[in-house]
């Protein structure tokens, strides 16, 4: 039986190589991150268990995300349009 996780250490990078310490020790598994639009951010984490054992540091990212605030494009095509039949023949009421 394991000892359980005591806390996490999270680093980030904008190139996936040069790491910056972001969270020194946290128990929660989520947190807000201040970012710049259009940039890609890479993240890696390691955990420390209740016995004081540290996970080996990763040389590569665990995950990455790009900040995109471009509004989505929506195309709606209703064909055939059922309202045209209604307008042509009001007896459909």
N, C-alpha and C positions, 0 to 999 in steps of 0.2 A: 504494500500500500504506500502511495506517495505522500509527500509532505504538504502538497498544495502550493499554489502560487502566492507569494507574498506581495510582489509588485512587478511592474513592467517598466522598461526603459525604452524610449522611442526616439529615433533619429530621423531626420529628413534630409533630402538632397534635391537640388534642381537639375543635376546632371547624372545622378545614379552612382556617382563615384566619391565626391567630396561630401562627407556627412557632417551635419550640424546637430548637436544635441537639442532635442525639443522638450522632451519630458524626462526628467531625471528619475523620478520614482512615482508611479501612480498605481492605484488599485482599480479605478474605473476603466472600463474597456472602450470608452469613447470620450472625445473632447473636441471643442471647436478649434479650427486651425485658420489663422490669418493668412490669406493668399493673394496673389496677383492674377488678374484675368489673363488667360492665354498661356500661362505657365504650366508646365508639367512638374508635379512633385512626386518624389519617390520616398517611400517609408520603409523602415526596417525596425523590428522590435526584438528585444530579448527579455526573458523573464528571469526572476530570482525567486527561488522557492523558499518556503518557511525554514528549511534547513540551511539556507545561505548558499546554495548551489546556484551558479550563474549559467544560463544558457550560453553556448558558444556564439560569438558575434558573427553575424552574416556579412559577407563581403558584397552581396547583391541585395537589391530591394526585395521585400516581401510583397509589395504591391505598389501601384502608382495610380495617379489620377491627373487629369488635365482640367483646369478651371475654365468652363465654357458657359458664358451667360447669353449666348446668341438665342433669341427667341426661336422656338421650333416653327417649321413651316408646315402648314396644314392644308391639305387639298381634300375637298369633299365632292364626290361625284355621285349623285343620286340619279341613276338612269335604269329604267325609264322613270320619269318623274310622275308619281301617282297623282299629284295635285293638278296636272294638266287635264286629266280625264274629268276630274271634279269640275273644273272651270268650264269645260266644254259641255258637260251634261249635269246641270244642277239637280237633276232628278236622283242623283246618288245619295241625297240626304235621306 
